[in-house]
Amino acid sequence: MIKHCPTFAAMSIILACFAPMLAAAENPMEGPIAVFLGKPQLEVQPLFNIIRHPNVVVTLAGTVLATLGDKKLLARRSVNGGKTWGDEIIIAEPAFQSGGLTVDETTGDILAFAEDKHPPAPLSVYRSQDDGKTWQKIDVTIRPDTRGNVPSMHMNEHGITLRHGKHAGRLIRAARHYGEANYPKEHWPTHYSTAIYSDDRGKTWKTSKPFAEMGTGEAGIVELSDGRLYYNVRSHWNAKKPPLRRREAWSNDGGETWTSYRIVEILPDGPQDTNYGCFAGLIRLPIAGRDIVLYSNCDSPSGRSHGTIWVSFDGGKTWPLKRLVWKDAFQYSSLSAGRPETPSEGWIYLHFEGKLPQAHVARFNLSWLMAGEPTGDGDVPAAP
């Protein structure tokens, strides 16, 4: 267990600058910022001793559900907010983790995508209707993108349910096309990213128009409080070579198209001595009226290590704060956040690969993050 605490002065600034948002939310999926504050806390514990590709979601009941695996898709559940974890559950075998789960916030069902082996490979979808305890294979239809390609799901951040605007209730998650092949690496520039979305509770999925840049893969999507979607993706092949930075785009139509592409100069995409990135975590905290977005990745000049969280207070426009979570080996990672009025409330969860084959889970709160270091990209909220 690892714990750190900011100064009293820092905590005073936190409480002052966020005071206007302490009221309860109208949307039952989002609540006040107060639950993510309080005493700063960070706890880390080992979770799996198997490789690879971690992910984490929180169910409607507040159960924390962590998954990974590249020979069988495994899950572990925590019903007490991440204090303790149940035994491993096999979702599918043989199976390869195909991105994360998707919690349907309309029904409470949970969807898992699994491919037979490292993709491109045949895809299966599984559904749980009992909070992740048991899983059943279901039939789904995934329609091709505008280039005629049905995407792969590996490896992307978990899906989300849209909460705002005319597309509220839509399920969406990031996806990708492997181009000519996964290996050799000369094929990587033919890869590209997309998203799939469903308006019939996961029976039928449409594929978005492709992301603006070729050579990308492994992405995350969050919905902002005004209904816009923010897309943050790994550069699977960076033609310009180091320094390697993340790519982003936005959607105003529920994830059907992606615009306003740019390179996010402040966010490293894994270690900076390679020309390919690293899968990262992405989450918007479920705080009413606020767009606090977190991003996790390596913060290292070479080698995958120094797992760090970056914080945006304006929905991804700027990233003024970061804090180191884990200084040793740190590779793929996934982020999720607790739900109002459940045992998970107020916690942020990070499921990450340490020194392989071990995976860990960290839980912490926003107060702990607020004691991080400034990045120089924008301003950390100050007392009015």
C-alpha positions in Angstrom: 0.0 0.0 0.0 1.3 3.5 -0.9 -0.2 6.7 0.5 0.7 10.4 -0.1 -1.0 13.5 1.3 -0.9 17.1 0.0 -0.5 20.1 2.2 -3.4 21.7 4.1 -3.0 24.8 1.9 -3.4 22.7 -1.3 -6.6 21.1 0.1 -8.0 24.5 1.0 -7.6 25.6 -2.6 -9.2 22.5 -3.9 -12.3 22.9 -1.7 -12.6 26.6 -2.5 -12.3 26.3 -6.3 -14.8 23.5 -6.5 -17.3 24.8 -4.0 -19.9 25.9 -6.6 -20.2 22.2 -7.7 -20.9 20.6 -4.3 -24.6 20.3 -5.0 -26.1 17.0 -6.0 -26.6 16.2 -9.7 -29.9 15.7 -11.5 -28.4 12.9 -13.7 -28.3 9.8 -11.5 -25.1 8.6 -13.2 -23.3 11.8 -12.1 -22.9 13.4 -8.7 -21.2 16.2 -6.8 -17.4 16.7 -6.8 -17.3 16.5 -3.0 -17.2 12.7 -3.0 -13.9 12.7 -5.0 -12.3 15.1 -2.5 -11.8 14.7 1.3 -8.7 13.1 2.7 -6.1 12.3 -0.1 -5.8 8.6 -0.6 -3.8 6.2 -2.9 -3.7 2.4 -2.5 -2.0 -0.1 -4.8 -2.3 -3.9 -4.7 -1.5 -6.8 -7.1 -4.5 -8.3 -8.9 -3.4 -10.7 -11.6 -0.3 -12.8 -12.3 -1.1 -13.5 -16.0 -0.6 -11.5 -19.2 -1.8 -9.2 -20.7 -4.0 -6.2 -21.7 -5.7 -4.9 -18.5 -9.0 -3.0 -18.3 -11.4 -1.9 -15.6 -15.1 -0.7 -15.4 -17.6 0.0 -12.6 -21.0 -1.6 -12.9 -24.3 0.2 -12.0 -24.3 -1.6 -8.7 -20.8 -0.1 -8.0 -19.0 -3.4 -8.5 -15.4 -2.8 -9.8 -14.8 -5.3 -12.6 -11.2 -5.8 -13.8 -10.4 -7.9 -16.9 -7.4 -9.1 -18.9 -5.9 -12.0 -20.8 -4.5 -13.1 -24.1 -5.3 -16.9 -23.9 -8.5 -16.7 -21.9 -10.5 -13.6 -20.9 -10.5 -13.3 -17.1 -12.3 -11.1 -14.7 -12.1 -10.3 -11.0 -14.9 -8.5 -9.1 -14.8 -6.2 -6.0 -18.1 -5.4 -4.3 -16.6 -3.2 -1.6 -15.1 -0.4 -3.7 -11.8 -2.1 -4.4 -10.7 -3.1 -0.9 -10.8 -6.8 -1.7 -11.3 -8.9 -4.8 -13.1 -12.2 -5.6 -11.7 -15.2 -7.4 -10.9 -15.2 -11.1 -13.9 -15.6 -13.4 -13.5 -17.0 -17.0 -15.5 -15.0 -19.4 -14.3 -16.8 -22.5 -11.7 -19.5 -23.4 -9.8 -19.5 -25.6 -10.0 -15.8 -26.0 -8.0 -12.6 -26.4 -8.9 -9.4 -24.5 -10.5 -7.2 -27.1 -10.5 -3.8 -25.4 -12.5 -3.4 -22.3 -16.0 -4.0 -21.2 -19.0 -1.8 -21.9 -21.6 -1.2 -19.2 -25.0 -0.5 -20.6 -26.3 2.2 -18.2 -29.9 1.7 -19.5 -30.2 -2.0 -18.6 -27.2 -2.6 -16.3 -26.0 -5.4 -18.7 -22.3 -5.6 -19.4 -20.8 -6.5 -22.8 -17.4 -8.2 -23.3 -15.6 -8.4 -26.7 -13.2 -11.3 -27.2 -11.2 -12.4 -30.2 -9.9 -15.9 -30.8 -6.3 -14.8 -30.8 -4.3 -11.7 -31.4 -6.3 -9.9 -34.1 -7.2 -9.7 -36.8 -9.1 -12.8 -35.7 -12.8 -13.9 -35.4 -14.7 -11.9 -32.8 -17.2 -13.0 -30.2 -19.4 -10.9 -27.8 -20.5 -12.0 -24.3 -23.2 -10.5 -22.1 -23.6 -10.5 -18.3 -26.9 -9.7 -16.7 -25.9 -10.5 -13.2 -23.3 -7.8 -12.5 -20.4 -9.7 -14.1 -20.8 -13.1 -12.3 -21.7 -15.1 -15.3 -21.5 -14.6 -19.1 -23.3 -15.8 -22.1 -22.2 -15.6 -25.8 -24.6 -13.5 -27.9 -25.1 -12.8 -31.6 -24.3 -9.3 -32.8 -23.9 -7.6 -36.1 -21.0 -5.2 -36.7 -21.3 -3.2 -39.9 -18.3 -2.1 -41.9 -16.9 1.4 -42.1 -17.0 3.6 -45.1 -13.9 1.9 -46.5 -15.7 -1.5 -46.3 -13.7 -2.8 -43.3 -15.2 -4.5 -40.2 -13.0 -3.3 -37.4 -11.2 -5.2 -34.6 -11.8 -4.3 -31.0 -8.3 -4.9 -29.7 -6.8 -3.1 -27.8 -9.0 -0.1 -26.7 -10.3 1.5 -23.6 -13.7 0.4 -22.3 -16.9 1.5 -23.9 -19.4 4.0 -22.5 -23.1 4.8 -22.5 -23.9 8.3 -23.8 -25.8 10.4 -21.2 -26.5 13.7 -22.9 -28.3 15.1 -26.0 -30.2 13.3 -28.7 -28.0 10.2 -28.6 -28.4 9.6 -24.9 -28.5 5.8 -24.3 -26.2 5.0 -27.2 -23.4 2.5 -26.5 -20.0 3.4 -28.1 -16.5 2.2 -27.9 -13.2 2.7 -29.8 -12.2 0.2 -32.5 -9.5 -0.2 -35.1 -8.6 -1.7 -38.4 -5.3 -3.6 -38.8 -4.8 -2.6 -42.4 -2.7 -5.0 -44.4 -1.6 -7.0 -41.3 -0.4 -6.6 -37.8 3.2 -7.7 -38.5 5.7 -7.1 -39.8 5.8 -3.5 -38.5 6.1 -2.1 -42.1 2.3 -2.7 -42.2 1.6 -0.4 -39.2 1.2 2.8 -41.4 -1.9 1.0 -43.0 -3.7 0.8 -39.6 -6.4 3.3 -38.6 -8.8 3.9 -35.8 -12.6 4.1 -35.7 -15.4 3.6 -33.2 -18.5 1.3 -33.1 -21.8 2.4 -31.7 -25.2 0.8 -31.0 -28.7 2.2 -30.5 -30.4 -1.2 -29.9 -28.6 -2.3 -26.7 -25.7 -4.0 -28.4 -27.4 -6.1 -31.0 -26.3 -4.1 -34.0 -23.2 -1.9 -34.2 -22.4 0.7 -36.9 -18.8 1.8 -37.5 -17.8 5.4 -37.5 -15.9 7.1 -40.2 -12.2 6.6 -39.8 -9.9 8.8 -37.6 -8.1 11.5 -39.6 -4.5 10.0 -39.3 -3.3 6.7 -40.6 -1.0 4.6 -38.3 -3.2 5.0 -35.2 -4.7 2.3 -32.9 -5.7 1.7 -29.3 -7.9 4.6 -28.2 -10.3 5.8 -25.6 -13.6 7.9 -25.8 -15.2 10.0 -23.2 -18.4 12.1 -23.3 -18.3 15.6 -22.1 -21.1 17.4 -20.2 -22.4 19.1 -23.3 -22.7 15.8 -25.2 -19.5 16.2 -27.4 -17.2 13.2 -27.5 -13.5 13.3 -27.0 -11.3 10.7 -28.7 -7.7 10.1 -27.6 -5.6 7.6 -29.5 -2.2 6.0 -29.6 0.1 6.6 -32.6 0.8 3.0 -33.5 3.3 4.3 -36.0 4.8 7.7 -35.7 6.4 8.7 -39.1 8.0 11.7 -37.5 9.7 9.6 -34.8 10.3 10.9 -31.3 9.2 12.8 -29.4 6.0 10.7 -29.5 2.7 12.4 -28.5 -0.9 11.4 -28.4 -3.5 12.2 -31.1 -7.0 13.5 -30.5 -10.3 14.4 -32.3 -13.9 15.3 -31.4 -17.4 14.3 -32.4 -20.6 16.4 -32.4 -22.8 13.7 -33.7 -22.5 10.9 -31.2 -19.4 9.3 -32.6 -20.4 9.0 -36.2 -17.6 11.3 -37.4 -14.4 12.7 -35.9 -13.2 16.3 -36.5 -10.6 18.8 -35.2 -7.7 16.4 -35.2 -4.6 17.5 -33.5 -1.4 16.2 -31.9 -1.5 16.7 -28.1 2.0 18.0 -27.5 1.7 17.8 -23.7 0.8 14.1 -23.5 3.5 11.5 -24.0 2.5 8.4 -25.9 4.7 5.9 -24.0 8.5 6.0 -23.7 10.0 8.7 -25.9 12.8 6.6 -27.5 10.6 4.7 -29.9 8.4 5.6 -32.8 5.3 3.6 -31.6 3.1 4.5 -28.7 1.5 2.7 -25.7 -2.1 1.9 -24.8 -3.4 4.4 -22.3 -6.3 4.9 -19.9 -8.9 7.6 -20.3 -11.9 8.6 -18.2 -14.1 11.6 -17.5 -15.1 11.7 -13.8 -18.9 11.4 -13.3 -19.2 14.9 -11.8 -22.3 16.9 -12.8 -21.5 20.0 -15.0 -17.7 19.4 -14.9 -15.4 18.0 -17.5 -12.5 16.6 -15.5 -10.7 14.1 -17.7 -7.9 11.8 -16.7 -5.3 10.2 -18.9 -2.8 7.5 -17.8 0.5 6.4 -19.5 4.2 6.1 -19.1 6.2 9.3 -18.4 9.6 8.0 -19.2 12.3 8.9 -21.7 13.1 5.3 -22.4 11.5 2.0 -21.4 7.9 1.6 -20.2 7.9 2.8 -16.6 6.8 5.8 -14.4 3.1 5.3 -14.7 1.5 8.8 -14.4 -1.9 10.4 -14.4 -2.5 13.7 -16.3 -5.6 15.8 -15.4 -7.6 18.1 -17.6 -10.2 20.4 -16.1 -11.6 21.7 -19.4 -12.5 18.5 -21.2 -9.2 17.8 -22.9 -8.3 21.3 -24.1 -5.4 21.6 -21.6 -3.6 19.2 -19.2 -2.2 21.4 -16.5 -1.5 18.7 -13.8 0.1 15.3 -13.5 1.1 12.9 -10.7 3.3 9.8 -10.6 1.4 6.7 -9.5 4.0 3.9 -10.0 7.7 4.5 -10.7 8.7 1.0 -11.7 7.7 -1.0 -14.8 4.4 0.3 -16.2 2.9 -0.7 -19.5 -0.7 -0.9 -20.6 -3.3 0.8 -18.3 -7.0 1.5 -18.0 -9.0 4.0 -16.0 -12.5 4.0 -14.5 -14.4 5.9 -11.8 -16.8 5.1 -9.0 -20.6 5.6 -9.2 -22.8 7.7 -7.0 -24.3 6.1 -3.9 -22.4 2.8 -4.3 -19.3 1.4 -2.5 -17.2 2.7 -5.4 -18.3 6.3 -4.9 -15.4 8.9 -4.9 -12.8 6.4 -6.1 -10.8 6.4 -9.3 -9.4 3.1 -10.5 -6.3 2.3 -12.5 -5.7 -1.2 -13.7 -2.1 -1.5 -15.1 0.6 -3.8 -16.1 3.7 -3.7 -13.9 6.6 -6.0 -14.4 5.1 -8.7 -16.6 3.3 -10.9 -16.0 1.9 -9.1 -12.9 -1.0 -6.6 -13.1 -1.9 -4.2 -10.3 -4.9 -2.1 -9.4 -4.6 1.4 -7.8 -7.4 3.3 -6.3 -7.2 7.0 -5.4 -9.2 10.2 -5.2 -9.1 13.6 -6.9 -7.6 15.2 -3.7 -4.6 12.9 -4.1 -4.2 14.0 -7.8 -4.5 17.7 -6.9 -1.1 17.5 -5.1 0.6 16.6 -8.4 3.0 18.8 -10.3 2.1 21.5 -12.9 2.8 20.7 -16.5 2.7 24.3 -17.8 -0.2 23.5 -20.1 -3.0 25.7 -18.9 -4.0 26.5 -15.3 -4.9 24.4 -12.4 -8.2 25.8 -11.0 -7.6 28.3 -8.2 -9.8 29.8 -5.5 -12.1 32.5 -7.0 
